[in-house]
Amino acid sequence: QGQVAESGGGLVQAGGSLRLSCAASGRIIDITALGWYRQAPGKQRELVARITSAGSTDYGDSAKGRFTISSISRDNAKNTIYLQMTSLKPEDTAVYYCKASYNWGGQYWGQGTQVTVSS
């Protein structure tokens, strides 16, 4: 069973930057994709950025040009990705979740990390 943990959220002023980290358990060869999603109060969860094991990336419209997802790496026996967020806006305020997808069909979500951007 997969385990996913996010870190790096916090409070930042508009125009600032944050880097989020996601660590997923299991063998790296079993990972098919890792991705970041976010959910603001009263809104549906939406894609921020996603990367496959082959290195293909997808970005949500709100993230294009401002956010960058790293490649999948192996750190401390965990499969890790980072989300570098720049030029943050108050509308980026949300809980950011990481999702891990595995080649046996399993998909696991982390608990989420709060990002708050003040104006």
N, C-alpha and C positions, 0 to 999 in steps of 0.2 A: 504494500500500500504506500502511496506517495505522501510525502509531507512537504509543505511549502511554507516558507516564512519570508515576510517582507520586513525591511527596515529602511530608515532614512527620511521618513516624513518629518514634518514640523511646520513651524510658522515662518513665513518669509514675506518680505515686502514686494509689492508689484515691481516687476522688472528684474527681480532677483533670480537665483538659480538654486536648484536642489538636485541631489543625486539619490535615487532610490536603488536599493539592492533587493534581489530575490534569490533565495537559495532553495533548491528542490532536491529531494533525496533520490536515491537510486543510481543505476548505472547510466553514464552519459549516453551510451549507445541505445538505451531504451527511450530516451527523450526524443519526441518528434517536434515539439514546439514549446516555447516559453513565451508568455505574453503578459502585458500590463493592461489592465482595464480600470475604469474608475466609475464611481457612482456618487453623484451629488444628491443632496436631500431633495426628495420629490421627483427625481429623474431616474431613468433606466440606466443600468450599467452599460458602458460603452467601451469600445476598443480604444486604447491609447496607442499601443505599439506591440508588435508581435514578431518573433523571429523563429524560423524553423531550424531543424538540425542541419539542413542544407545551406543555411545562411540567408534564406529569402526573408525579406522584411515587409511588413504592412504597417501603415500608420493611419490612425484616425485623422479626419480632416483638421481637428483642433490641434493636433500635435505636429503636423507637417511644418517643417522649417524651424521649429523651436525645440523639439524633443528628439533625442537620439537613443536608440536601443543598442546595447552592446551585443557582440557575439556571445555564444554560450561557452563558458569556460568552466574549468574544474578547480574549485578552491576548497581546501579543507574537506575533501571528500563529498562536497556538494556541487551540484550543477548550478552555476551562478550566472545571472544577467544583471545588468545595471540599466537604469533609465536616467539619462542626463536631461534635466529640464532647465531650459533657459527662457529669459523674457517672460517670466510667469505673470499671469493675469489673475485678478480676483475670480474670474469664472473658471479657473483651473482648480479652485477649491473643491475637494472631494476626498472620499476614501479611495485609495489606490490599492488594487488587488493584483496579485500575481497568480497566473494559472499555468500549471504544468500539464502537458499532454504526453502520454506514453504510448509506445507502439502496441501495447495490448489493449488499448482503448480506454484506459483509465485517464480521468481528468480530475485534477485536484486544485483547490483554491486555497490561498493563504487567508489569514485573518484580516488582512488589510492594514494599511498605514495611512494616517490622516495627513493630508496636505492642506494647509490654510494659507491663502495669499491675501494679505491686507492691502487696501488701497491707500 
